[in-house]
Amino acid sequence: MSHEPAVPETRGVTVELLAVVDLGPEIEGMAGWALRMRKVTLAAGGVFGPLHDHKDRPGTVFILQGTITDHRNGIATDYGPGVGWPEDRDTLHWLENRGSMPAVEISVDIVRQVPMTQASARTGDRSGGVTRA
């Protein structure tokens, strides 16, 4: 039996798209994929859920500020500034900020591209035509 609490809903999270590279022209066989870099800020008490995997979306995370608790396999691990971790096809997790100050991470991952729609262009969607997660 796990001692992990139920996964709360996402709250207190802001995501800023920093850069996107279309991998199709860069690497043969990568048409439809992009390399994405985001700055993710979790407010004090913030949660980046729900429980999610990284199948078809490998990446890495680096903590700039604060402490982020990574919940996976029934284990909660705290990561502070200057530390990072990989997110591969076996990753199934959710994140939270248990601290009293905002926690900031840089997240870089490979994602499937989706066509940019007129609606997203009108609403100021800054996903760069890549899937969100």
MIVEXKOL-510979 format. One record per residue (C-alpha): residue number from 1; z, x, y. Coordinates in Angstrom, 3 decimals, padded with zeros to 6 digits, always signed. Layout:
<sites>
site n: NUM	up: Z	east: X	north: Y .
...
</sites>
This chain:
<sites>
site n: 1	up: +000.000	east: +000.000	north: +000.000 .
site n: 2	up: -001.007	east: +001.332	north: +003.409 .
site n: 3	up: +001.487	east: +001.712	north: +006.237 .
site n: 4	up: -001.335	east: +001.279	north: +008.737 .
site n: 5	up: -001.115	east: -001.777	north: +011.002 .
site n: 6	up: -003.945	east: -004.309	north: +011.154 .
site n: 7	up: -006.778	east: -003.035	north: +013.349 .
site n: 8	up: -006.454	east: -004.561	north: +016.820 .
site n: 9	up: -009.433	east: -005.650	north: +018.902 .
site n: 10	up: -011.110	east: -003.204	north: +021.281 .
site n: 11	up: -009.391	east: -003.076	north: +024.661 .
site n: 12	up: -009.049	east: -000.633	north: +027.544 .
site n: 13	up: -012.238	east: +001.289	north: +026.704 .
site n: 14	up: -014.983	east: +002.368	north: +029.078 .
site n: 15	up: -018.114	east: +004.124	north: +027.900 .
site n: 16	up: -020.458	east: +006.112	north: +030.148 .
site n: 17	up: -023.827	east: +007.235	north: +028.838 .
site n: 18	up: -024.320	east: +010.860	north: +029.901 .
site n: 19	up: -027.618	east: +011.824	north: +028.240 .
site n: 20	up: -030.167	east: +010.736	north: +025.648 .
site n: 21	up: -032.841	east: +012.862	north: +023.958 .
site n: 22	up: -035.658	east: +011.086	north: +022.090 .
site n: 23	up: -035.786	east: +013.084	north: +018.852 .
site n: 24	up: -039.281	east: +011.866	north: +017.834 .
site n: 25	up: -041.193	east: +014.395	north: +019.949 .
site n: 26	up: -038.613	east: +017.106	north: +019.212 .
site n: 27	up: -038.322	east: +017.053	north: +015.406 .
site n: 28	up: -040.934	east: +015.932	north: +012.901 .
site n: 29	up: -039.784	east: +012.864	north: +010.970 .
site n: 30	up: -037.242	east: +011.790	north: +013.630 .
site n: 31	up: -039.359	east: +009.120	north: +015.357 .
site n: 32	up: -037.127	east: +006.184	north: +016.288 .
site n: 33	up: -033.975	east: +008.319	north: +016.549 .
site n: 34	up: -032.140	east: +009.712	north: +019.568 .
site n: 35	up: -029.403	east: +012.228	north: +020.295 .
site n: 36	up: -026.841	east: +010.504	north: +022.534 .
site n: 37	up: -023.933	east: +011.921	north: +024.562 .
site n: 38	up: -021.249	east: +009.605	north: +025.967 .
site n: 39	up: -017.959	east: +009.927	north: +027.806 .
site n: 40	up: -015.446	east: +007.492	north: +026.312 .
site n: 41	up: -012.213	east: +006.738	north: +028.170 .
site n: 42	up: -009.329	east: +004.955	north: +026.455 .
site n: 43	up: -006.734	east: +003.643	north: +028.894 .
site n: 44	up: -003.065	east: +003.969	north: +027.964 .
site n: 45	up: -002.658	east: +001.543	north: +025.069 .
site n: 46	up: -006.439	east: +001.322	north: +024.643 .
site n: 47	up: -008.082	east: +000.716	north: +021.266 .
site n: 48	up: -011.615	east: +001.629	north: +020.148 .
site n: 49	up: -012.138	east: -000.706	north: +017.227 .
site n: 50	up: -012.836	east: -002.468	north: +015.137 .
site n: 51	up: -012.755	east: -000.445	north: +011.960 .
site n: 52	up: -016.228	east: +001.118	north: +011.867 .
site n: 53	up: -018.256	east: +003.628	north: +009.883 .
site n: 54	up: -020.790	east: +006.296	north: +010.810 .
site n: 55	up: -023.419	east: +005.689	north: +008.124 .
site n: 56	up: -026.769	east: +006.519	north: +009.737 .
site n: 57	up: -024.878	east: +007.656	north: +012.869 .
site n: 58	up: -023.403	east: +011.139	north: +012.394 .
site n: 59	up: -021.684	east: +012.706	north: +015.341 .
site n: 60	up: -018.955	east: +014.849	north: +016.787 .
site n: 61	up: -016.107	east: +014.155	north: +019.214 .
site n: 62	up: -014.322	east: +016.507	north: +021.610 .
site n: 63	up: -011.134	east: +015.522	north: +023.464 .
site n: 64	up: -011.063	east: +016.424	north: +027.173 .
site n: 65	up: -007.804	east: +014.761	north: +028.233 .
site n: 66	up: -004.864	east: +012.913	north: +026.705 .
site n: 67	up: -004.277	east: +012.243	north: +023.030 .
site n: 68	up: -006.375	east: +010.051	north: +020.752 .
site n: 69	up: -005.017	east: +008.786	north: +017.447 .
site n: 70	up: -007.693	east: +008.588	north: +014.735 .
site n: 71	up: -006.872	east: +006.105	north: +011.965 .
site n: 72	up: -008.682	east: +006.735	north: +008.664 .
site n: 73	up: -007.806	east: +006.495	north: +004.981 .
site n: 74	up: -004.376	east: +005.097	north: +005.833 .
site n: 75	up: -003.511	east: +008.208	north: +007.871 .
site n: 76	up: -003.021	east: +008.366	north: +011.659 .
site n: 77	up: -003.875	east: +011.778	north: +013.137 .
site n: 78	up: -003.295	east: +012.716	north: +016.783 .
site n: 79	up: -005.856	east: +014.900	north: +018.572 .
site n: 80	up: -005.222	east: +016.395	north: +022.011 .
site n: 81	up: -007.330	east: +018.254	north: +024.562 .
site n: 82	up: -009.563	east: +021.025	north: +023.251 .
site n: 83	up: -009.751	east: +019.581	north: +019.732 .
site n: 84	up: -012.558	east: +017.677	north: +018.077 .
site n: 85	up: -013.691	east: +016.240	north: +014.777 .
site n: 86	up: -016.883	east: +015.363	north: +012.896 .
site n: 87	up: -017.920	east: +011.795	north: +012.114 .
site n: 88	up: -020.109	east: +011.706	north: +009.002 .
site n: 89	up: -021.335	east: +009.124	north: +006.479 .
site n: 90	up: -017.887	east: +009.078	north: +004.830 .
site n: 91	up: -016.050	east: +008.298	north: +008.096 .
site n: 92	up: -014.419	east: +004.860	north: +008.279 .
site n: 93	up: -011.959	east: +004.681	north: +011.161 .
site n: 94	up: -010.681	east: +003.247	north: +014.432 .
site n: 95	up: -009.131	east: +004.979	north: +017.455 .
site n: 96	up: -006.285	east: +004.321	north: +019.855 .
site n: 97	up: -004.475	east: +005.892	north: +022.781 .
site n: 98	up: -000.720	east: +005.679	north: +022.193 .
site n: 99	up: -000.007	east: +007.784	north: +025.281 .
site n: 100	up: +000.925	east: +006.910	north: +028.856 .
site n: 101	up: -002.205	east: +008.428	north: +030.467 .
site n: 102	up: -005.927	east: +007.827	north: +029.912 .
site n: 103	up: -007.518	east: +009.753	north: +027.038 .
site n: 104	up: -011.084	east: +011.008	north: +027.509 .
site n: 105	up: -013.492	east: +012.175	north: +024.833 .
site n: 106	up: -017.078	east: +013.367	north: +024.745 .
site n: 107	up: -018.941	east: +011.780	north: +021.846 .
site n: 108	up: -022.317	east: +013.102	north: +020.662 .
site n: 109	up: -024.189	east: +011.291	north: +017.916 .
site n: 110	up: -027.592	east: +010.573	north: +016.420 .
site n: 111	up: -028.544	east: +006.904	north: +016.700 .
site n: 112	up: -031.474	east: +004.602	north: +016.033 .
site n: 113	up: -033.414	east: +003.709	north: +019.153 .
site n: 114	up: -034.047	east: +000.089	north: +020.027 .
site n: 115	up: -036.778	east: -001.082	north: +022.388 .
site n: 116	up: -035.649	east: -001.433	north: +025.991 .
site n: 117	up: -035.922	east: -005.084	north: +026.965 .
site n: 118	up: -036.660	east: -006.525	north: +030.374 .
site n: 119	up: -033.277	east: -008.267	north: +030.206 .
site n: 120	up: -031.391	east: -004.981	north: +029.668 .
site n: 121	up: -033.360	east: -003.349	north: +032.468 .
site n: 122	up: -032.437	east: -006.239	north: +034.816 .
site n: 123	up: -028.750	east: -006.187	north: +033.886 .
site n: 124	up: -028.448	east: -002.447	north: +034.402 .
site n: 125	up: -027.843	east: -001.697	north: +030.717 .
site n: 126	up: -027.378	east: +002.077	north: +030.570 .
site n: 127	up: -027.677	east: +002.431	north: +026.783 .
site n: 128	up: -030.972	east: +004.265	north: +027.222 .
site n: 129	up: -032.574	east: +002.139	north: +024.530 .
site n: 130	up: -030.166	east: +003.293	north: +021.824 .
site n: 131	up: -027.903	east: +001.227	north: +019.632 .
site n: 132	up: -024.324	east: +000.742	north: +020.741 .
site n: 133	up: -021.257	east: +001.525	north: +018.674 .
</sites>
